[in-house]
Each structure stands twice: as structure tokens, then as C-alpha cells.
Amino acid sequence: MEPIGGLLGLLILIADIWAIVQVVKSGADVAIKVIWVLVIVVLPVIGLLAWLLFGPR
């Protein structure tokens, strides 16, 4: 069971890194970028889902 958990963790890490890169590349205000990056780092799964739903376009 442990390899599945490790793989899931790795996929979440990759998705979070991708989301952070997308936030940094976005045209949003710097303060908004910092807030989104912090949310994604502190709450990896919830932050990623929130960014996907409500993040800067």
C-alpha cells in the first residue's frame, strides 16, 4: 500500500509545482500571486483545487 501513497504524493507535488509556476507566470497582481502560492504550499490539495476553480486566469 505504501508505493501507492508515495506515487499519489509525488503526483500532488508535481501538480502543485505546475500550479505555482502558472501562478507566477500569470498577469495577476504580485500580492495576489503571493497569496495563491502560499495557499498552494500550505494546503497542497485544497489549495490546488481552489486555484483551479478560483485562481487568476
mmCIF file of the N, C-alpha and C atoms, coordinates in Angstrom:
data_MODEL
# 
_entry.id   MODEL 
# 
loop_
_atom_site.group_PDB 
_atom_site.id 
_atom_site.type_symbol 
_atom_site.label_atom_id 
_atom_site.label_alt_id 
_atom_site.label_comp_id 
_atom_site.label_asym_id 
_atom_site.label_entity_id 
_atom_site.label_seq_id 
_atom_site.pdbx_PDB_ins_code 
_atom_site.Cartn_x 
_atom_site.Cartn_y 
_atom_site.Cartn_z 
_atom_site.occupancy 
_atom_site.B_iso_or_equiv 
_atom_site.pdbx_formal_charge 
_atom_site.auth_seq_id 
_atom_site.auth_comp_id 
_atom_site.auth_asym_id 
_atom_site.auth_atom_id 
_atom_site.pdbx_PDB_model_num 
ATOM 1   N N  . MET A 1 1  ? 0.823   -1.200 0.000   1.00 0.00 ? 1  MET A N  1 
ATOM 2   C CA . MET A 1 1  ? 0.000   0.000  0.000   1.00 0.00 ? 1  MET A CA 1 
ATOM 3   C C  . MET A 1 1  ? 0.866   1.263  0.000   1.00 0.00 ? 1  MET A C  1 
ATOM 4   N N  . GLU A 1 2  ? 2.055   1.200  0.561   1.00 0.00 ? 2  GLU A N  1 
ATOM 5   C CA . GLU A 1 2  ? 2.916   2.371  0.648   1.00 0.00 ? 2  GLU A CA 1 
ATOM 6   C C  . GLU A 1 2  ? 3.349   2.922  -0.712  1.00 0.00 ? 2  GLU A C  1 
ATOM 7   N N  . PRO A 1 3  ? 3.673   2.079  -1.698  1.00 0.00 ? 3  PRO A N  1 
ATOM 8   C CA . PRO A 1 3  ? 4.052   2.643  -3.006  1.00 0.00 ? 3  PRO A CA 1 
ATOM 9   C C  . PRO A 1 3  ? 2.935   3.476  -3.640  1.00 0.00 ? 3  PRO A C  1 
ATOM 10  N N  . ILE A 1 4  ? 1.686   3.097  -3.406  1.00 0.00 ? 4  ILE A N  1 
ATOM 11  C CA . ILE A 1 4  ? 0.566   3.866  -3.969  1.00 0.00 ? 4  ILE A CA 1 
ATOM 12  C C  . ILE A 1 4  ? 0.493   5.238  -3.308  1.00 0.00 ? 4  ILE A C  1 
ATOM 13  N N  . GLY A 1 5  ? 0.670   5.280  -1.993  1.00 0.00 ? 5  GLY A N  1 
ATOM 14  C CA . GLY A 1 5  ? 0.665   6.561  -1.280  1.00 0.00 ? 5  GLY A CA 1 
ATOM 15  C C  . GLY A 1 5  ? 1.811   7.451  -1.719  1.00 0.00 ? 5  GLY A C  1 
ATOM 16  N N  . GLY A 1 6  ? 2.977   6.852  -1.939  1.00 0.00 ? 6  GLY A N  1 
ATOM 17  C CA . GLY A 1 6  ? 4.128   7.621  -2.401  1.00 0.00 ? 6  GLY A CA 1 
ATOM 18  C C  . GLY A 1 6  ? 3.907   8.173  -3.794  1.00 0.00 ? 6  GLY A C  1 
ATOM 19  N N  . LEU A 1 7  ? 3.302   7.373  -4.657  1.00 0.00 ? 7  LEU A N  1 
ATOM 20  C CA . LEU A 1 7  ? 3.011   7.826  -6.015  1.00 0.00 ? 7  LEU A CA 1 
ATOM 21  C C  . LEU A 1 7  ? 1.976   8.944  -5.997  1.00 0.00 ? 7  LEU A C  1 
ATOM 22  N N  . LEU A 1 8  ? 0.969   8.812  -5.161  1.00 0.00 ? 8  LEU A N  1 
ATOM 23  C CA . LEU A 1 8  ? -0.048  9.858  -5.052  1.00 0.00 ? 8  LEU A CA 1 
ATOM 24  C C  . LEU A 1 8  ? 0.578   11.157 -4.545  1.00 0.00 ? 8  LEU A C  1 
ATOM 25  N N  . GLY A 1 9  ? 1.454   11.046 -3.553  1.00 0.00 ? 9  GLY A N  1 
ATOM 26  C CA . GLY A 1 9  ? 2.147   12.223 -3.037  1.00 0.00 ? 9  GLY A CA 1 
ATOM 27  C C  . GLY A 1 9  ? 3.006   12.892 -4.098  1.00 0.00 ? 9  GLY A C  1 
ATOM 28  N N  . LEU A 1 10 ? 3.684   12.077 -4.902  1.00 0.00 ? 10 LEU A N  1 
ATOM 29  C CA . LEU A 1 10 ? 4.508   12.613 -5.986  1.00 0.00 ? 10 LEU A CA 1 
ATOM 30  C C  . LEU A 1 10 ? 3.647   13.335 -7.023  1.00 0.00 ? 10 LEU A C  1 
ATOM 31  N N  . LEU A 1 11 ? 2.511   12.757 -7.371  1.00 0.00 ? 11 LEU A N  1 
ATOM 32  C CA . LEU A 1 11 ? 1.607   13.401 -8.342  1.00 0.00 ? 11 LEU A CA 1 
ATOM 33  C C  . LEU A 1 11 ? 1.079   14.724 -7.808  1.00 0.00 ? 11 LEU A C  1 
ATOM 34  N N  . ILE A 1 12 ? 0.751   14.766 -6.522  1.00 0.00 ? 12 ILE A N  1 
ATOM 35  C CA . ILE A 1 12 ? 0.275   16.014 -5.912  1.00 0.00 ? 12 ILE A CA 1 
ATOM 36  C C  . ILE A 1 12 ? 1.393   17.051 -5.920  1.00 0.00 ? 12 ILE A C  1 
ATOM 37  N N  . LEU A 1 13 ? 2.617   16.634 -5.621  1.00 0.00 ? 13 LEU A N  1 
ATOM 38  C CA . LEU A 1 13 ? 3.759   17.552 -5.647  1.00 0.00 ? 13 LEU A CA 1 
ATOM 39  C C  . LEU A 1 13 ? 3.971   18.126 -7.045  1.00 0.00 ? 13 LEU A C  1 
ATOM 40  N N  . ILE A 1 14 ? 3.915   17.278 -8.062  1.00 0.00 ? 14 ILE A N  1 
ATOM 41  C CA . ILE A 1 14 ? 4.078   17.734 -9.447  1.00 0.00 ? 14 ILE A CA 1 
ATOM 42  C C  . ILE A 1 14 ? 2.969   18.714 -9.819  1.00 0.00 ? 14 ILE A C  1 
ATOM 43  N N  . ALA A 1 15 ? 1.729   18.394 -9.444  1.00 0.00 ? 15 ALA A N  1 
ATOM 44  C CA . ALA A 1 15 ? 0.601   19.285 -9.752  1.00 0.00 ? 15 ALA A CA 1 
ATOM 45  C C  . ALA A 1 15 ? 0.751   20.623 -9.031  1.00 0.00 ? 15 ALA A C  1 
ATOM 46  N N  . ASP A 1 16 ? 1.212   20.593 -7.782  1.00 0.00 ? 16 ASP A N  1 
ATOM 47  C CA . ASP A 1 16 ? 1.408   21.837 -7.029  1.00 0.00 ? 16 ASP A CA 1 
ATOM 48  C C  . ASP A 1 16 ? 2.509   22.694 -7.649  1.00 0.00 ? 16 ASP A C  1 
ATOM 49  N N  . ILE A 1 17 ? 3.596   22.062 -8.060  1.00 0.00 ? 17 ILE A N  1 
ATOM 50  C CA . ILE A 1 17 ? 4.677   22.817 -8.712  1.00 0.00 ? 17 ILE A CA 1 
ATOM 51  C C  . ILE A 1 17 ? 4.171   23.447 -10.007 1.00 0.00 ? 17 ILE A C  1 
ATOM 52  N N  . TRP A 1 18 ? 3.406   22.688 -10.783 1.00 0.00 ? 18 TRP A N  1 
ATOM 53  C CA . TRP A 1 18 ? 2.826   23.218 -12.025 1.00 0.00 ? 18 TRP A CA 1 
ATOM 54  C C  . TRP A 1 18 ? 1.923   24.410 -11.715 1.00 0.00 ? 18 TRP A C  1 
ATOM 55  N N  . ALA A 1 19 ? 1.077   24.291 -10.679 1.00 0.00 ? 19 ALA A N  1 
ATOM 56  C CA . ALA A 1 19 ? 0.165   25.382 -10.324 1.00 0.00 ? 19 ALA A CA 1 
ATOM 57  C C  . ALA A 1 19 ? 0.949   26.619 -9.887  1.00 0.00 ? 19 ALA A C  1 
ATOM 58  N N  . ILE A 1 20 ? 2.005   26.429 -9.117  1.00 0.00 ? 20 ILE A N  1 
ATOM 59  C CA . ILE A 1 20 ? 2.809   27.566 -8.668  1.00 0.00 ? 20 ILE A CA 1 
ATOM 60  C C  . ILE A 1 20 ? 3.471   28.260 -9.854  1.00 0.00 ? 20 ILE A C  1 
ATOM 61  N N  . VAL A 1 21 ? 3.984   27.491 -10.791 1.00 0.00 ? 21 VAL A N  1 
ATOM 62  C CA . VAL A 1 21 ? 4.583   28.083 -11.994 1.00 0.00 ? 21 VAL A CA 1 
ATOM 63  C C  . VAL A 1 21 ? 3.535   28.875 -12.766 1.00 0.00 ? 21 VAL A C  1 
ATOM 64  N N  . GLN A 1 22 ? 2.330   28.332 -12.890 1.00 0.00 ? 22 GLN A N  1 
ATOM 65  C CA . GLN A 1 22 ? 1.266   29.029 -13.608 1.00 0.00 ? 22 GLN A CA 1 
ATOM 66  C C  . GLN A 1 22 ? 0.865   30.319 -12.888 1.00 0.00 ? 22 GLN A C  1 
ATOM 67  N N  . VAL A 1 23 ? 0.838   30.283 -11.559 1.00 0.00 ? 23 VAL A N  1 
ATOM 68  C CA . VAL A 1 23 ? 0.516   31.487 -10.785 1.00 0.00 ? 23 VAL A CA 1 
ATOM 69  C C  . VAL A 1 23 ? 1.574   32.557 -11.026 1.00 0.00 ? 23 VAL A C  1 
ATOM 70  N N  . VAL A 1 24 ? 2.838   32.174 -10.953 1.00 0.00 ? 24 VAL A N  1 
ATOM 71  C CA . VAL A 1 24 ? 3.928   33.140 -11.127 1.00 0.00 ? 24 VAL A CA 1 
ATOM 72  C C  . VAL A 1 24 ? 3.910   33.733 -12.532 1.00 0.00 ? 24 VAL A C  1 
ATOM 73  N N  . LYS A 1 25 ? 3.570   32.925 -13.537 1.00 0.00 ? 25 LYS A N  1 
ATOM 74  C CA . LYS A 1 25 ? 3.544   33.407 -14.921 1.00 0.00 ? 25 LYS A CA 1 
ATOM 75  C C  . LYS A 1 25 ? 2.289   34.218 -15.240 1.00 0.00 ? 25 LYS A C  1 
ATOM 76  N N  . SER A 1 26 ? 1.289   34.186 -14.376 1.00 0.00 ? 26 SER A N  1 
ATOM 77  C CA . SER A 1 26 ? 0.036   34.883 -14.665 1.00 0.00 ? 26 SER A CA 1 
ATOM 78  C C  . SER A 1 26 ? 0.226   36.394 -14.600 1.00 0.00 ? 26 SER A C  1 
ATOM 79  N N  . GLY A 1 27 ? -0.732  37.107 -15.124 1.00 0.00 ? 27 GLY A N  1 
ATOM 80  C CA . GLY A 1 27 ? -0.675  38.562 -15.137 1.00 0.00 ? 27 GLY A CA 1 
ATOM 81  C C  . GLY A 1 27 ? -1.286  39.192 -13.907 1.00 0.00 ? 27 GLY A C  1 
ATOM 82  N N  . ALA A 1 28 ? -1.545  38.406 -12.873 1.00 0.00 ? 28 ALA A N  1 
ATOM 83  C CA . ALA A 1 28 ? -2.179  38.914 -11.658 1.00 0.00 ? 28 ALA A CA 1 
ATOM 84  C C  . ALA A 1 28 ? -1.216  39.823 -10.892 1.00 0.00 ? 28 ALA A C  1 
ATOM 85  N N  . ASP A 1 29 ? -1.777  40.603 -9.982  1.00 0.00 ? 29 ASP A N  1 
ATOM 86  C CA . ASP A 1 29 ? -1.002  41.478 -9.116  1.00 0.00 ? 29 ASP A CA 1 
ATOM 87  C C  . ASP A 1 29 ? -0.057  40.633 -8.254  1.00 0.00 ? 29 ASP A C  1 
ATOM 88  N N  . VAL A 1 30 ? 1.075   41.187 -7.889  1.00 0.00 ? 30 VAL A N  1 
ATOM 89  C CA . VAL A 1 30 ? 2.085   40.452 -7.123  1.00 0.00 ? 30 VAL A CA 1 
ATOM 90  C C  . VAL A 1 30 ? 1.515   39.963 -5.788  1.00 0.00 ? 30 VAL A C  1 
ATOM 91  N N  . ALA A 1 31 ? 0.733   40.782 -5.125  1.00 0.00 ? 31 ALA A N  1 
ATOM 92  C CA . ALA A 1 31 ? 0.155   40.377 -3.836  1.00 0.00 ? 31 ALA A CA 1 
ATOM 93  C C  . ALA A 1 31 ? -0.759  39.164 -4.007  1.00 0.00 ? 31 ALA A C  1 
ATOM 94  N N  . ILE A 1 32 ? -1.545  39.143 -5.070  1.00 0.00 ? 32 ILE A N  1 
ATOM 95  C CA . ILE A 1 32 ? -2.427  38.004 -5.345  1.00 0.00 ? 32 ILE A CA 1 
ATOM 96  C C  . ILE A 1 32 ? -1.595  36.757 -5.628  1.00 0.00 ? 32 ILE A C  1 
ATOM 97  N N  . LYS A 1 33 ? -0.513  36.919 -6.378  1.00 0.00 ? 33 LYS A N  1 
ATOM 98  C CA . LYS A 1 33 ? 0.366   35.780 -6.665  1.00 0.00 ? 33 LYS A CA 1 
ATOM 99  C C  . LYS A 1 33 ? 0.930   35.193 -5.385  1.00 0.00 ? 33 LYS A C  1 
ATOM 100 N N  . VAL A 1 34 ? 1.388   36.061 -4.485  1.00 0.00 ? 34 VAL A N  1 
ATOM 101 C CA . VAL A 1 34 ? 1.972   35.593 -3.224  1.00 0.00 ? 34 VAL A CA 1 
ATOM 102 C C  . VAL A 1 34 ? 0.933   34.841 -2.405  1.00 0.00 ? 34 VAL A C  1 
ATOM 103 N N  . ILE A 1 35 ? -0.271  35.364 -2.346  1.00 0.00 ? 35 ILE A N  1 
ATOM 104 C CA . ILE A 1 35 ? -1.339  34.703 -1.592  1.00 0.00 ? 35 ILE A CA 1 
ATOM 105 C C  . ILE A 1 35 ? -1.631  33.328 -2.173  1.00 0.00 ? 35 ILE A C  1 
ATOM 106 N N  . TRP A 1 36 ? -1.757  33.226 -3.490  1.00 0.00 ? 36 TRP A N  1 
ATOM 107 C CA . TRP A 1 36 ? -2.047  31.927 -4.116  1.00 0.00 ? 36 TRP A CA 1 
ATOM 108 C C  . TRP A 1 36 ? -0.915  30.935 -3.891  1.00 0.00 ? 36 TRP A C  1 
ATOM 109 N N  . VAL A 1 37 ? 0.325   31.384 -4.013  1.00 0.00 ? 37 VAL A N  1 
ATOM 110 C CA . VAL A 1 37 ? 1.457   30.476 -3.795  1.00 0.00 ? 37 VAL A CA 1 
ATOM 111 C C  . VAL A 1 37 ? 1.456   29.976 -2.353  1.00 0.00 ? 37 VAL A C  1 
ATOM 112 N N  . LEU A 1 38 ? 1.199   30.860 -1.399  1.00 0.00 ? 38 LEU A N  1 
ATOM 113 C CA . LEU A 1 38 ? 1.146   30.445 -0.004  1.00 0.00 ? 38 LEU A CA 1 
ATOM 114 C C  . LEU A 1 38 ? 0.020   29.446 0.252   1.00 0.00 ? 38 LEU A C  1 
ATOM 115 N N  . VAL A 1 39 ? -1.143  29.688 -0.335  1.00 0.00 ? 39 VAL A N  1 
ATOM 116 C CA . VAL A 1 39 ? -2.267  28.765 -0.163  1.00 0.00 ? 39 VAL A CA 1 
ATOM 117 C C  . VAL A 1 39 ? -1.918  27.397 -0.744  1.00 0.00 ? 39 VAL A C  1 
ATOM 118 N N  . ILE A 1 40 ? -1.302  27.374 -1.907  1.00 0.00 ? 40 ILE A N  1 
ATOM 119 C CA . ILE A 1 40 ? -0.939  26.100 -2.545  1.00 0.00 ? 40 ILE A CA 1 
ATOM 120 C C  . ILE A 1 40 ? 0.129   25.372 -1.728  1.00 0.00 ? 40 ILE A C  1 
ATOM 121 N N  . VAL A 1 41 ? 1.084   26.103 -1.166  1.00 0.00 ? 41 VAL A N  1 
ATOM 122 C CA . VAL A 1 41 ? 2.155   25.463 -0.391  1.00 0.00 ? 41 VAL A CA 1 
ATOM 123 C C  . VAL A 1 41 ? 1.635   24.959 0.953   1.00 0.00 ? 41 VAL A C  1 
ATOM 124 N N  . VAL A 1 42 ? 0.813   25.758 1.629   1.00 0.00 ? 42 VAL A N  1 
ATOM 125 C CA . VAL A 1 42 ? 0.334   25.388 2.963   1.00 0.00 ? 42 VAL A CA 1 
ATOM 126 C C  . VAL A 1 42 ? -0.743  24.310 2.897   1.00 0.00 ? 42 VAL A C  1 
ATOM 127 N N  . LEU A 1 43 ? -1.617  24.388 1.910   1.00 0.00 ? 43 LEU A N  1 
ATOM 128 C CA . LEU A 1 43 ? -2.702  23.412 1.744   1.00 0.00 ? 43 LEU A CA 1 
ATOM 129 C C  . LEU A 1 43 ? -2.595  22.790 0.351   1.00 0.00 ? 43 LEU A C  1 
ATOM 130 N N  . PRO A 1 44 ? -1.695  21.841 0.158   1.00 0.00 ? 44 PRO A N  1 
ATOM 131 C CA . PRO A 1 44 ? -1.387  21.354 -1.192  1.00 0.00 ? 44 PRO A CA 1 
ATOM 132 C C  . PRO A 1 44 ? -2.597  20.883 -2.000  1.00 0.00 ? 44 PRO A C  1 
ATOM 133 N N  . VAL A 1 45 ? -3.428  20.039 -1.449  1.00 0.00 ? 45 VAL A N  1 
ATOM 134 C CA . VAL A 1 45 ? -4.554  19.502 -2.224  1.00 0.00 ? 45 VAL A CA 1 
ATOM 135 C C  . VAL A 1 45 ? -5.670  20.530 -2.322  1.00 0.00 ? 45 VAL A C  1 
ATOM 136 N N  . ILE A 1 46 ? -6.073  21.072 -1.179  1.00 0.00 ? 46 ILE A N  1 
ATOM 137 C CA . ILE A 1 46 ? -7.162  22.060 -1.169  1.00 0.00 ? 46 ILE A CA 1 
ATOM 138 C C  . ILE A 1 46 ? -6.742  23.330 -1.912  1.00 0.00 ? 46 ILE A C  1 
ATOM 139 N N  . GLY A 1 47 ? -5.504  23.761 -1.719  1.00 0.00 ? 47 GLY A N  1 
ATOM 140 C CA . GLY A 1 47 ? -5.007  24.951 -2.404  1.00 0.00 ? 47 GLY A CA 1 
ATOM 141 C C  . GLY A 1 47 ? -4.988  24.775 -3.912  1.00 0.00 ? 47 GLY A C  1 
ATOM 142 N N  . LEU A 1 48 ? -4.567  23.589 -4.364  1.00 0.00 ? 48 LEU A N  1 
ATOM 143 C CA . LEU A 1 48 ? -4.554  23.304 -5.804  1.00 0.00 ? 48 LEU A CA 1 
ATOM 144 C C  . LEU A 1 48 ? -5.968  23.326 -6.369  1.00 0.00 ? 48 LEU A C  1 
ATOM 145 N N  . LEU A 1 49 ? -6.892  22.671 -5.686  1.00 0.00 ? 49 LEU A N  1 
ATOM 146 C CA . LEU A 1 49 ? -8.281  22.648 -6.162  1.00 0.00 ? 49 LEU A CA 1 
ATOM 147 C C  . LEU A 1 49 ? -8.892  24.057 -6.156  1.00 0.00 ? 49 LEU A C  1 
ATOM 148 N N  . ALA A 1 50 ? -8.611  24.822 -5.095  1.00 0.00 ? 50 ALA A N  1 
ATOM 149 C CA . ALA A 1 50 ? -9.132  26.190 -5.035  1.00 0.00 ? 50 ALA A CA 1 
ATOM 150 C C  . ALA A 1 50 ? -8.574  27.035 -6.163  1.00 0.00 ? 50 ALA A C  1 
ATOM 151 N N  . TRP A 1 51 ? -7.272  26.887 -6.433  1.00 0.00 ? 51 TRP A N  1 
ATOM 152 C CA . TRP A 1 51 ? -6.669  27.657 -7.526  1.00 0.00 ? 51 TRP A CA 1 
ATOM 153 C C  . TRP A 1 51 ? -7.275  27.266 -8.865  1.00 0.00 ? 51 TRP A C  1 
ATOM 154 N N  . LEU A 1 52 ? -7.493  25.963 -9.073  1.00 0.00 ? 52 LEU A N  1 
ATOM 155 C CA . LEU A 1 52 ? -8.095  25.523 -10.322 1.00 0.00 ? 52 LEU A CA 1 
ATOM 156 C C  . LEU A 1 52 ? -9.488  26.116 -10.522 1.00 0.00 ? 52 LEU A C  1 
ATOM 157 N N  . LEU A 1 53 ? -10.234 26.248 -9.433  1.00 0.00 ? 53 LEU A N  1 
ATOM 158 C CA . LEU A 1 53 ? -11.604 26.769 -9.519  1.00 0.00 ? 53 LEU A CA 1 
ATOM 159 C C  . LEU A 1 53 ? -11.671 28.300 -9.525  1.00 0.00 ? 53 LEU A C  1 
ATOM 160 N N  . PHE A 1 54 ? -10.841 28.947 -8.690  1.00 0.00 ? 54 PHE A N  1 
ATOM 161 C CA . PHE A 1 54 ? -10.993 30.382 -8.476  1.00 0.00 ? 54 PHE A CA 1 
ATOM 162 C C  . PHE A 1 54 ? -9.773  31.221 -8.808  1.00 0.00 ? 54 PHE A C  1 
ATOM 163 N N  . GLY A 1 55 ? -8.705  30.602 -9.251  1.00 0.00 ? 55 GLY A N  1 
ATOM 164 C CA . GLY A 1 55 ? -7.439  31.292 -9.479  1.00 0.00 ? 55 GLY A CA 1 
ATOM 165 C C  . GLY A 1 55 ? -7.463  32.269 -10.627 1.00 0.00 ? 55 GLY A C  1 
ATOM 166 N N  . PRO A 1 56 ? -6.387  33.034 -10.725 1.00 0.00 ? 56 PRO A N  1 
ATOM 167 C CA . PRO A 1 56 ? -6.285  34.022 -11.823 1.00 0.00 ? 56 PRO A CA 1 
ATOM 168 C C  . PRO A 1 56 ? -6.241  33.343 -13.173 1.00 0.00 ? 56 PRO A C  1 
ATOM 169 N N  . ARG A 1 57 ? -6.884  33.922 -14.119 1.00 0.00 ? 57 ARG A N  1 
ATOM 170 C CA . ARG A 1 57 ? -6.935  33.361 -15.477 1.00 0.00 ? 57 ARG A CA 1 
ATOM 171 C C  . ARG A 1 57 ? -5.985  34.108 -16.380 1.00 0.00 ? 57 ARG A C  1 
# 
